[in-house]
């Protein structure tokens, strides 16, 4: 069984400017953020399975899909009009942070380090 995944409270996201899409599956939530260049980024997490994914689309074109099977914490914030999705992960001596910024354009930073 995976460790408890720390996720944002949905009621705290109402003023951030993301679309919240609850699922019919328990523990699964998707958030959508829109960049000014027309791109969309969807962050989906599953609290029960302990997983998260990022999907970046530019129109109908899939630009990037990233999956995390060992996330420990997810946060979503609005930093001066830029939506930031953060996914921290840990697994067998490795730690990672995935940061996706959605504003004028989309920027992705993915770090994995030995701990």
CNS distance restraints for C-alpha pairs under 8 A (distance, minus, plus):
assign (resid   2 and name CA) (resid  49 and name CA) 7.50 0.50 0.50
assign (resid   2 and name CA) (resid  50 and name CA) 6.21 0.50 0.50
assign (resid   2 and name CA) (resid  70 and name CA) 7.84 0.50 0.50
assign (resid   3 and name CA) (resid  50 and name CA) 7.57 0.50 0.50
assign (resid   3 and name CA) (resid  72 and name CA) 7.22 0.50 0.50
assign (resid   4 and name CA) (resid  47 and name CA) 7.54 0.50 0.50
assign (resid   4 and name CA) (resid  50 and name CA) 7.52 0.50 0.50
assign (resid   4 and name CA) (resid  72 and name CA) 7.01 0.50 0.50
assign (resid   5 and name CA) (resid  47 and name CA) 5.88 0.50 0.50
assign (resid   5 and name CA) (resid  50 and name CA) 6.17 0.50 0.50
assign (resid   5 and name CA) (resid  71 and name CA) 6.65 0.50 0.50
assign (resid   5 and name CA) (resid  72 and name CA) 4.86 0.50 0.50
assign (resid   5 and name CA) (resid  73 and name CA) 5.70 0.50 0.50
assign (resid   5 and name CA) (resid  74 and name CA) 7.77 0.50 0.50
assign (resid   6 and name CA) (resid  72 and name CA) 6.10 0.50 0.50
assign (resid   6 and name CA) (resid  73 and name CA) 4.53 0.50 0.50
assign (resid   6 and name CA) (resid  74 and name CA) 6.17 0.50 0.50
assign (resid   7 and name CA) (resid  73 and name CA) 5.99 0.50 0.50
assign (resid   7 and name CA) (resid  74 and name CA) 4.97 0.50 0.50
assign (resid   7 and name CA) (resid  75 and name CA) 6.36 0.50 0.50
assign (resid   8 and name CA) (resid  12 and name CA) 7.14 0.50 0.50
assign (resid   8 and name CA) (resid  13 and name CA) 7.70 0.50 0.50
assign (resid   8 and name CA) (resid  74 and name CA) 6.77 0.50 0.50
assign (resid   8 and name CA) (resid  75 and name CA) 5.84 0.50 0.50
assign (resid   8 and name CA) (resid  76 and name CA) 7.00 0.50 0.50
assign (resid   9 and name CA) (resid  13 and name CA) 7.08 0.50 0.50
assign (resid  10 and name CA) (resid  14 and name CA) 7.25 0.50 0.50
assign (resid  10 and name CA) (resid  20 and name CA) 7.68 0.50 0.50
assign (resid  13 and name CA) (resid  17 and name CA) 7.62 0.50 0.50
assign (resid  13 and name CA) (resid  18 and name CA) 7.22 0.50 0.50
assign (resid  13 and name CA) (resid  76 and name CA) 7.77 0.50 0.50
assign (resid  14 and name CA) (resid  18 and name CA) 7.61 0.50 0.50
assign (resid  16 and name CA) (resid  77 and name CA) 6.82 0.50 0.50
assign (resid  16 and name CA) (resid  78 and name CA) 5.76 0.50 0.50
assign (resid  16 and name CA) (resid  83 and name CA) 7.61 0.50 0.50
assign (resid  17 and name CA) (resid  33 and name CA) 7.30 0.50 0.50
assign (resid  17 and name CA) (resid  78 and name CA) 7.89 0.50 0.50
assign (resid  17 and name CA) (resid  83 and name CA) 7.79 0.50 0.50
assign (resid  18 and name CA) (resid  31 and name CA) 6.20 0.50 0.50
assign (resid  18 and name CA) (resid  32 and name CA) 5.44 0.50 0.50
assign (resid  18 and name CA) (resid  33 and name CA) 5.02 0.50 0.50
assign (resid  18 and name CA) (resid  34 and name CA) 7.78 0.50 0.50
assign (resid  18 and name CA) (resid  83 and name CA) 7.90 0.50 0.50
assign (resid  19 and name CA) (resid  31 and name CA) 5.42 0.50 0.50
assign (resid  19 and name CA) (resid  32 and name CA) 4.86 0.50 0.50
assign (resid  19 and name CA) (resid  33 and name CA) 6.60 0.50 0.50
assign (resid  20 and name CA) (resid  29 and name CA) 7.33 0.50 0.50
assign (resid  20 and name CA) (resid  30 and name CA) 6.05 0.50 0.50
assign (resid  20 and name CA) (resid  31 and name CA) 4.74 0.50 0.50
assign (resid  20 and name CA) (resid  32 and name CA) 6.65 0.50 0.50
assign (resid  21 and name CA) (resid  29 and name CA) 5.98 0.50 0.50
assign (resid  21 and name CA) (resid  30 and name CA) 4.98 0.50 0.50
assign (resid  21 and name CA) (resid  31 and name CA) 6.05 0.50 0.50
assign (resid  21 and name CA) (resid  32 and name CA) 7.87 0.50 0.50
assign (resid  22 and name CA) (resid  28 and name CA) 6.62 0.50 0.50
assign (resid  22 and name CA) (resid  29 and name CA) 4.65 0.50 0.50
assign (resid  22 and name CA) (resid  30 and name CA) 6.25 0.50 0.50
assign (resid  23 and name CA) (resid  27 and name CA) 7.93 0.50 0.50
assign (resid  23 and name CA) (resid  28 and name CA) 5.59 0.50 0.50
assign (resid  23 and name CA) (resid  29 and name CA) 5.77 0.50 0.50
assign (resid  23 and name CA) (resid  30 and name CA) 7.55 0.50 0.50
assign (resid  24 and name CA) (resid  28 and name CA) 7.78 0.50 0.50
assign (resid  26 and name CA) (resid  48 and name CA) 7.68 0.50 0.50
assign (resid  27 and name CA) (resid  45 and name CA) 7.80 0.50 0.50
assign (resid  27 and name CA) (resid  46 and name CA) 5.35 0.50 0.50
assign (resid  27 and name CA) (resid  47 and name CA) 4.91 0.50 0.50
assign (resid  27 and name CA) (resid  48 and name CA) 5.78 0.50 0.50
assign (resid  28 and name CA) (resid  44 and name CA) 7.09 0.50 0.50
assign (resid  28 and name CA) (resid  45 and name CA) 5.62 0.50 0.50
assign (resid  28 and name CA) (resid  46 and name CA) 4.35 0.50 0.50
assign (resid  28 and name CA) (resid  47 and name CA) 6.45 0.50 0.50
assign (resid  28 and name CA) (resid  48 and name CA) 7.88 0.50 0.50
assign (resid  29 and name CA) (resid  44 and name CA) 5.63 0.50 0.50
assign (resid  29 and name CA) (resid  45 and name CA) 5.65 0.50 0.50
assign (resid  29 and name CA) (resid  46 and name CA) 6.77 0.50 0.50
assign (resid  30 and name CA) (resid  42 and name CA) 6.46 0.50 0.50
assign (resid  30 and name CA) (resid  43 and name CA) 5.53 0.50 0.50
assign (resid  30 and name CA) (resid  44 and name CA) 4.16 0.50 0.50
assign (resid  30 and name CA) (resid  45 and name CA) 6.60 0.50 0.50
assign (resid  31 and name CA) (resid  42 and name CA) 5.49 0.50 0.50
assign (resid  31 and name CA) (resid  43 and name CA) 5.18 0.50 0.50
assign (resid  31 and name CA) (resid  44 and name CA) 6.37 0.50 0.50
assign (resid  32 and name CA) (resid  40 and name CA) 6.79 0.50 0.50
assign (resid  32 and name CA) (resid  41 and name CA) 5.66 0.50 0.50
assign (resid  32 and name CA) (resid  42 and name CA) 4.46 0.50 0.50
assign (resid  32 and name CA) (resid  43 and name CA) 6.53 0.50 0.50
assign (resid  33 and name CA) (resid  40 and name CA) 5.76 0.50 0.50
assign (resid  33 and name CA) (resid  41 and name CA) 5.33 0.50 0.50
assign (resid  33 and name CA) (resid  42 and name CA) 6.55 0.50 0.50
assign (resid  33 and name CA) (resid  83 and name CA) 7.01 0.50 0.50
assign (resid  33 and name CA) (resid 102 and name CA) 6.64 0.50 0.50
assign (resid  34 and name CA) (resid  38 and name CA) 6.78 0.50 0.50
assign (resid  34 and name CA) (resid  39 and name CA) 6.00 0.50 0.50
assign (resid  34 and name CA) (resid  40 and name CA) 4.62 0.50 0.50
assign (resid  34 and name CA) (resid  41 and name CA) 6.52 0.50 0.50
assign (resid  34 and name CA) (resid 102 and name CA) 6.70 0.50 0.50
assign (resid  34 and name CA) (resid 103 and name CA) 7.45 0.50 0.50
assign (resid  35 and name CA) (resid  39 and name CA) 5.19 0.50 0.50
assign (resid  35 and name CA) (resid  40 and name CA) 6.14 0.50 0.50
assign (resid  35 and name CA) (resid 102 and name CA) 5.35 0.50 0.50
assign (resid  35 and name CA) (resid 103 and name CA) 4.90 0.50 0.50
assign (resid  35 and name CA) (resid 104 and name CA) 5.46 0.50 0.50
assign (resid  35 and name CA) (resid 105 and name CA) 5.42 0.50 0.50
assign (resid  35 and name CA) (resid 106 and name CA) 6.53 0.50 0.50
assign (resid  36 and name CA) (resid 103 and name CA) 6.22 0.50 0.50
assign (resid  36 and name CA) (resid 104 and name CA) 4.62 0.50 0.50
assign (resid  36 and name CA) (resid 105 and name CA) 6.28 0.50 0.50
assign (resid  37 and name CA) (resid 104 and name CA) 6.13 0.50 0.50
assign (resid  37 and name CA) (resid 105 and name CA) 5.74 0.50 0.50
assign (resid  38 and name CA) (resid  58 and name CA) 6.45 0.50 0.50
assign (resid  38 and name CA) (resid  59 and name CA) 6.89 0.50 0.50
assign (resid  39 and name CA) (resid  56 and name CA) 7.05 0.50 0.50
assign (resid  39 and name CA) (resid  57 and name CA) 5.56 0.50 0.50
assign (resid  39 and name CA) (resid  58 and name CA) 4.34 0.50 0.50
assign (resid  39 and name CA) (resid  59 and name CA) 6.42 0.50 0.50
assign (resid  39 and name CA) (resid 105 and name CA) 7.38 0.50 0.50
assign (resid  39 and name CA) (resid 106 and name CA) 7.34 0.50 0.50
assign (resid  40 and name CA) (resid  56 and name CA) 5.80 0.50 0.50
assign (resid  40 and name CA) (resid  57 and name CA) 5.27 0.50 0.50
assign (resid  40 and name CA) (resid  58 and name CA) 6.50 0.50 0.50
assign (resid  40 and name CA) (resid  59 and name CA) 7.90 0.50 0.50
assign (resid  41 and name CA) (resid  54 and name CA) 6.89 0.50 0.50
assign (resid  41 and name CA) (resid  55 and name CA) 5.58 0.50 0.50
assign (resid  41 and name CA) (resid  56 and name CA) 4.42 0.50 0.50
assign (resid  41 and name CA) (resid  57 and name CA) 6.36 0.50 0.50
assign (resid  41 and name CA) (resid 102 and name CA) 7.43 0.50 0.50
assign (resid  42 and name CA) (resid  54 and name CA) 5.68 0.50 0.50
assign (resid  42 and name CA) (resid  55 and name CA) 5.14 0.50 0.50
assign (resid  42 and name CA) (resid  56 and name CA) 6.53 0.50 0.50
assign (resid  43 and name CA) (resid  52 and name CA) 7.19 0.50 0.50
assign (resid  43 and name CA) (resid  53 and name CA) 5.77 0.50 0.50
assign (resid  43 and name CA) (resid  54 and name CA) 4.68 0.50 0.50
assign (resid  43 and name CA) (resid  55 and name CA) 6.64 0.50 0.50
assign (resid  43 and name CA) (resid  85 and name CA) 7.50 0.50 0.50
assign (resid  44 and name CA) (resid  52 and name CA) 5.56 0.50 0.50
assign (resid  44 and name CA) (resid  53 and name CA) 5.29 0.50 0.50
assign (resid  44 and name CA) (resid  54 and name CA) 6.57 0.50 0.50
assign (resid  45 and name CA) (resid  50 and name CA) 7.56 0.50 0.50
assign (resid  45 and name CA) (resid  51 and name CA) 5.72 0.50 0.50
assign (resid  45 and name CA) (resid  52 and name CA) 4.19 0.50 0.50
assign (resid  45 and name CA) (resid  53 and name CA) 6.47 0.50 0.50
assign (resid  46 and name CA) (resid  50 and name CA) 5.63 0.50 0.50
assign (resid  46 and name CA) (resid  51 and name CA) 5.32 0.50 0.50
assign (resid  46 and name CA) (resid  52 and name CA) 6.33 0.50 0.50
assign (resid  47 and name CA) (resid  51 and name CA) 6.91 0.50 0.50
assign (resid  50 and name CA) (resid  69 and name CA) 6.38 0.50 0.50
assign (resid  50 and name CA) (resid  70 and name CA) 6.44 0.50 0.50
assign (resid  50 and name CA) (resid  71 and name CA) 6.51 0.50 0.50
assign (resid  50 and name CA) (resid  72 and name CA) 7.94 0.50 0.50
assign (resid  51 and name CA) (resid  67 and name CA) 7.50 0.50 0.50
assign (resid  51 and name CA) (resid  68 and name CA) 5.60 0.50 0.50
assign (resid  51 and name CA) (resid  69 and name CA) 4.49 0.50 0.50
assign (resid  51 and name CA) (resid  70 and name CA) 6.20 0.50 0.50
assign (resid  51 and name CA) (resid  71 and name CA) 6.10 0.50 0.50
assign (resid  52 and name CA) (resid  67 and name CA) 5.92 0.50 0.50
assign (resid  52 and name CA) (resid  68 and name CA) 5.12 0.50 0.50
assign (resid  52 and name CA) (resid  69 and name CA) 6.59 0.50 0.50
assign (resid  52 and name CA) (resid  71 and name CA) 6.78 0.50 0.50
assign (resid  52 and name CA) (resid  87 and name CA) 7.83 0.50 0.50
assign (resid  53 and name CA) (resid  65 and name CA) 7.13 0.50 0.50
assign (resid  53 and name CA) (resid  66 and name CA) 5.51 0.50 0.50
assign (resid  53 and name CA) (resid  67 and name CA) 4.34 0.50 0.50
assign (resid  53 and name CA) (resid  68 and name CA) 6.04 0.50 0.50
assign (resid  54 and name CA) (resid  64 and name CA) 7.70 0.50 0.50
assign (resid  54 and name CA) (resid  65 and name CA) 5.60 0.50 0.50
assign (resid  54 and name CA) (resid  66 and name CA) 5.16 0.50 0.50
assign (resid  54 and name CA) (resid  67 and name CA) 6.58 0.50 0.50
assign (resid  55 and name CA) (resid  62 and name CA) 7.52 0.50 0.50
assign (resid  55 and name CA) (resid  63 and name CA) 7.82 0.50 0.50
assign (resid  55 and name CA) (resid  64 and name CA) 5.86 0.50 0.50
assign (resid  55 and name CA) (resid  65 and name CA) 4.59 0.50 0.50
assign (resid  55 and name CA) (resid  66 and name CA) 6.72 0.50 0.50
assign (resid  56 and name CA) (resid  62 and name CA) 6.16 0.50 0.50
assign (resid  56 and name CA) (resid  63 and name CA) 5.45 0.50 0.50
assign (resid  56 and name CA) (resid  64 and name CA) 5.14 0.50 0.50
assign (resid  56 and name CA) (resid  65 and name CA) 6.47 0.50 0.50
assign (resid  57 and name CA) (resid  61 and name CA) 5.58 0.50 0.50
assign (resid  57 and name CA) (resid  62 and name CA) 4.62 0.50 0.50
assign (resid  57 and name CA) (resid  63 and name CA) 5.45 0.50 0.50
assign (resid  57 and name CA) (resid  64 and name CA) 7.25 0.50 0.50
assign (resid  58 and name CA) (resid  62 and name CA) 6.46 0.50 0.50
assign (resid  58 and name CA) (resid  63 and name CA) 6.52 0.50 0.50
assign (resid  68 and name CA) (resid  89 and name CA) 7.40 0.50 0.50
assign (resid  70 and name CA) (resid  89 and name CA) 5.34 0.50 0.50
assign (resid  70 and name CA) (resid  90 and name CA) 5.96 0.50 0.50
assign (resid  70 and name CA) (resid  91 and name CA) 6.33 0.50 0.50
assign (resid  71 and name CA) (resid  87 and name CA) 6.49 0.50 0.50
assign (resid  71 and name CA) (resid  88 and name CA) 5.58 0.50 0.50
assign (resid  71 and name CA) (resid  89 and name CA) 3.96 0.50 0.50
assign (resid  71 and name CA) (resid  90 and name CA) 6.49 0.50 0.50
assign (resid  72 and name CA) (resid  87 and name CA) 7.72 0.50 0.50
assign (resid  72 and name CA) (resid  88 and name CA) 5.81 0.50 0.50
assign (resid  72 and name CA) (resid  89 and name CA) 5.20 0.50 0.50
assign (resid  72 and name CA) (resid  90 and name CA) 6.68 0.50 0.50
assign (resid  73 and name CA) (resid  87 and name CA) 5.95 0.50 0.50
assign (resid  73 and name CA) (resid  88 and name CA) 5.24 0.50 0.50
assign (resid  73 and name CA) (resid  89 and name CA) 7.02 0.50 0.50
assign (resid  74 and name CA) (resid  85 and name CA) 7.41 0.50 0.50
assign (resid  74 and name CA) (resid  86 and name CA) 5.58 0.50 0.50
assign (resid  74 and name CA) (resid  87 and name CA) 4.61 0.50 0.50
assign (resid  74 and name CA) (resid  88 and name CA) 6.42 0.50 0.50
assign (resid  75 and name CA) (resid  84 and name CA) 7.98 0.50 0.50
assign (resid  75 and name CA) (resid  85 and name CA) 6.00 0.50 0.50
assign (resid  75 and name CA) (resid  86 and name CA) 5.15 0.50 0.50
assign (resid  75 and name CA) (resid  87 and name CA) 6.72 0.50 0.50
assign (resid  76 and name CA) (resid  83 and name CA) 7.12 0.50 0.50
assign (resid  76 and name CA) (resid  84 and name CA) 5.61 0.50 0.50
assign (resid  76 and name CA) (resid  85 and name CA) 4.78 0.50 0.50
assign (resid  76 and name CA) (resid  86 and name CA) 6.38 0.50 0.50
assign (resid  77 and name CA) (resid  83 and name CA) 5.74 0.50 0.50
assign (resid  77 and name CA) (resid  84 and name CA) 5.24 0.50 0.50
assign (resid  77 and name CA) (resid  85 and name CA) 6.87 0.50 0.50
assign (resid  78 and name CA) (resid  82 and name CA) 5.49 0.50 0.50
assign (resid  78 and name CA) (resid  83 and name CA) 4.60 0.50 0.50
assign (resid  78 and name CA) (resid  84 and name CA) 6.22 0.50 0.50
assign (resid  79 and name CA) (resid  83 and name CA) 6.32 0.50 0.50
assign (resid  79 and name CA) (resid  84 and name CA) 7.04 0.50 0.50
assign (resid  81 and name CA) (resid 103 and name CA) 6.74 0.50 0.50
assign (resid  82 and name CA) (resid 101 and name CA) 6.37 0.50 0.50
assign (resid  82 and name CA) (resid 102 and name CA) 5.56 0.50 0.50
assign (resid  82 and name CA) (resid 103 and name CA) 4.51 0.50 0.50
assign (resid  82 and name CA) (resid 104 and name CA) 7.89 0.50 0.50
assign (resid  83 and name CA) (resid 101 and name CA) 5.69 0.50 0.50
assign (resid  83 and name CA) (resid 102 and name CA) 5.05 0.50 0.50
assign (resid  83 and name CA) (resid 103 and name CA) 6.42 0.50 0.50
assign (resid  84 and name CA) (resid  99 and name CA) 6.78 0.50 0.50
assign (resid  84 and name CA) (resid 100 and name CA) 5.69 0.50 0.50
assign (resid  84 and name CA) (resid 101 and name CA) 4.59 0.50 0.50
assign (resid  84 and name CA) (resid 102 and name CA) 6.41 0.50 0.50
assign (resid  85 and name CA) (resid  98 and name CA) 7.90 0.50 0.50
assign (resid  85 and name CA) (resid  99 and name CA) 5.68 0.50 0.50
assign (resid  85 and name CA) (resid 100 and name CA) 5.15 0.50 0.50
assign (resid  85 and name CA) (resid 101 and name CA) 6.54 0.50 0.50
assign (resid  86 and name CA) (resid  97 and name CA) 6.89 0.50 0.50
assign (resid  86 and name CA) (resid  98 and name CA) 5.67 0.50 0.50
assign (resid  86 and name CA) (resid  99 and name CA) 4.65 0.50 0.50
assign (resid  86 and name CA) (resid 100 and name CA) 6.66 0.50 0.50
assign (resid  87 and name CA) (resid  97 and name CA) 5.67 0.50 0.50
assign (resid  87 and name CA) (resid  98 and name CA) 5.07 0.50 0.50
assign (resid  87 and name CA) (resid  99 and name CA) 6.61 0.50 0.50
assign (resid  88 and name CA) (resid  95 and name CA) 7.47 0.50 0.50
assign (resid  88 and name CA) (resid  96 and name CA) 5.63 0.50 0.50
assign (resid  88 and name CA) (resid  97 and name CA) 4.49 0.50 0.50
assign (resid  88 and name CA) (resid  98 and name CA) 6.44 0.50 0.50
assign (resid  89 and name CA) (resid  95 and name CA) 5.65 0.50 0.50
assign (resid  89 and name CA) (resid  96 and name CA) 5.04 0.50 0.50
assign (resid  89 and name CA) (resid  97 and name CA) 6.38 0.50 0.50
assign (resid  90 and name CA) (resid  94 and name CA) 5.62 0.50 0.50
assign (resid  90 and name CA) (resid  95 and name CA) 4.46 0.50 0.50
assign (resid  90 and name CA) (resid  96 and name CA) 6.40 0.50 0.50
assign (resid  91 and name CA) (resid  95 and name CA) 6.55 0.50 0.50
assign (resid  93 and name CA) (resid 114 and name CA) 5.77 0.50 0.50
assign (resid  93 and name CA) (resid 115 and name CA) 5.16 0.50 0.50
assign (resid  94 and name CA) (resid 112 and name CA) 6.80 0.50 0.50
assign (resid  94 and name CA) (resid 113 and name CA) 5.61 0.50 0.50
assign (resid  94 and name CA) (resid 114 and name CA) 4.42 0.50 0.50
assign (resid  94 and name CA) (resid 115 and name CA) 5.32 0.50 0.50
assign (resid  95 and name CA) (resid 112 and name CA) 5.70 0.50 0.50
assign (resid  95 and name CA) (resid 113 and name CA) 5.36 0.50 0.50
assign (resid  95 and name CA) (resid 114 and name CA) 6.22 0.50 0.50
assign (resid  95 and name CA) (resid 115 and name CA) 6.12 0.50 0.50
assign (resid  96 and name CA) (resid 110 and name CA) 7.41 0.50 0.50
assign (resid  96 and name CA) (resid 111 and name CA) 5.28 0.50 0.50
assign (resid  96 and name CA) (resid 112 and name CA) 4.16 0.50 0.50
assign (resid  96 and name CA) (resid 113 and name CA) 6.11 0.50 0.50
assign (resid  97 and name CA) (resid 110 and name CA) 5.99 0.50 0.50
assign (resid  97 and name CA) (resid 111 and name CA) 5.28 0.50 0.50
assign (resid  97 and name CA) (resid 112 and name CA) 6.67 0.50 0.50
assign (resid  98 and name CA) (resid 108 and name CA) 7.44 0.50 0.50
assign (resid  98 and name CA) (resid 109 and name CA) 5.84 0.50 0.50
assign (resid  98 and name CA) (resid 110 and name CA) 4.44 0.50 0.50
assign (resid  98 and name CA) (resid 111 and name CA) 6.30 0.50 0.50
assign (resid  99 and name CA) (resid 108 and name CA) 5.84 0.50 0.50
assign (resid  99 and name CA) (resid 109 and name CA) 5.13 0.50 0.50
assign (resid  99 and name CA) (resid 110 and name CA) 6.36 0.50 0.50
assign (resid 100 and name CA) (resid 106 and name CA) 7.04 0.50 0.50
assign (resid 100 and name CA) (resid 107 and name CA) 5.72 0.50 0.50
assign (resid 100 and name CA) (resid 108 and name CA) 4.55 0.50 0.50
assign (resid 100 and name CA) (resid 109 and name CA) 6.42 0.50 0.50
assign (resid 101 and name CA) (resid 106 and name CA) 5.64 0.50 0.50
assign (resid 101 and name CA) (resid 107 and name CA) 5.14 0.50 0.50
assign (resid 101 and name CA) (resid 108 and name CA) 6.50 0.50 0.50
assign (resid 102 and name CA) (resid 106 and name CA) 4.71 0.50 0.50
assign (resid 102 and name CA) (resid 107 and name CA) 6.73 0.50 0.50
